[in-house]
Amino acid sequence: MNDDLRVQAALEALYTFDYGSELEELRALYAKGLDLQWIAMRDLPWEQETDRTAFARSFSLGGIPIDETHFWTTLSADTRWEVARRGTALMLSNFLHGEQGALMVASQLVNAVPHLDGKLYAATQTLDEARHVEVFAKYIERLDHVFPITPALKQLLDRTLQSGNWMWKCVGMQIVVEGLALYVFRDMRENARDPLLRQLLTYVSRDEARHTAYGIKYLSAVLPSLSESERAELEDFAFEASRMLIDSRSGASLGDAFLQIWRDSGIDPMDVGTALSQDREKLDAAIAKRGGRIGPVSGFVVPTLRRIGLLSERNAAQFRKMFDELQIGTRRADGTRGNPLDGLIDLPDDLEAWASEGVPV
């Protein structure tokens, strides 16, 4: 077997012989997880043909609504479909790989967490993640093939799996990876024109909302018991996990794969860059109409860390420096860039309602 497929992930398994409920919020989340199970091959309209024109209209390039540019309209319908289907397969492939990582981490949490309520909920999440792996693999098959995992995402999943500390696993997966997934899936769902993809993302987003809520509720309950040094180590891991997550979405391997998709579709990537720069004003207006490009790390992960108490002044300074170095932030009226730490949004109180916003229940 390829060594890249092996991860040494031994950890301490904990029994608990107290079968009463110690963390009622987690027990309630467990009950909700049981109540909201769905079956991927039964509950989604797989028999429905993909409307290629509608699908291509909803294609986004890293959050840039390229479908609203003059350049996109000059391409033939077949070319737009080729770029959209393969580009979407590329983006969803890394979410598929992330779901497999989440499947393995959730199963570890069943062993590692010290409270029965936490074990029971992690068992429902393990089933959720198995379903997500199944459904994304099936959907990508309709579009193209599964693309390789980006090195930065693989590194983050490996680090989370290898940790012997269940709280590190919870931060790496429930807060960072699941937080990104919830934010991006909801955004994709809002713009999707393919009914199957839209319904798929609605179901998955509702699951992800519970997964993130588990991390928030559980960590909020146990973090006050940590020593100052233990909390600092957890903060540092949260920052490092966030940095790796940004790298996984903007790294060279992902960018090279996108460029190859353009080439395979008969388009010179240089022409794409030139055309997008010419449509800058239109793109800026379209992005503003969609609420701006806040990004999942600054728009969701960091506010979540603040909610649970893992954004100290020291840790915030690390994020501020990283955002400045990577030029991540909002564009001010005078052309300068604002740091996301200057105006963090408040995390929604009801994540499941936020994930389902605008969708009939």
Buried (B, 14 or more C-beta within 10 A) or exposed (E): EEEEEEBEBEBEEEEEEEEEBBBEBBBBBBEBBEEBEBEBEEEBEBEEEBEBEEBBBBBBBBBBBBBBBEBBEEBEEEBBBBBBBBBBBBBBBBBBBBBBBBBBBBBBBBBBBEBBBBBBBBBBBBBBBBBBBBBBBBBBEBBBEBBEBBBBBBBBBBBBBBBEBBBBBBBBBBBBBBBBBBBBBBBBBBBBBBBBBBBBBBBBBBBBBBBBBBBBBBBBBBBEEBEEEEBBBBBBBBBBBBBBBBBBBBBEBBEEBBBEBBEEBEBEBEEBEEBBEEBEEBBEEBBEEBEEBBBBBBBBBBBBBBBBBBBBEEBBEBBBEBBBEEEBBBBEEEEEEEBBBEEBEEBBEEBBEBBBEEBEE
